[in-house]
């Protein structure tokens, strides 16, 4: 096994373990089977500078932050992989 393949497999295992840990650490008790409205009164930050716990910002970034980070890393890897595949296709193009 080449070093590059071993490094890729190790990175995949690490990323999968981080994804698994972040899924199990996220509180899923408030998930329902039907969509709900997010209560929003127009003020995300109160007079003291605290973020309202019912705002979309708080719910996405504070409650589900680890999952968003893992998904961002996966999407970045998909973009880099797409660029690498596109470069290989151009280099191996034998249509001329």
NORQUI-V482771 format. One line per field, one symbol per residue. psi: psi as a letter, one per 30 degrees, with the letter a starting at -180 (. if undefined). Layout:
# NORQUI-V482771
psi: ???
This chain:
# NORQUI-V482771
psi: kleeeeeeeeeeeeeeeeeeeeeffkjgfgklflklkkkkgfjekaffgkkkfgleeeeeeeegeeeeeeeeeeeeeeeeeeeeeeeeeeegjhf.
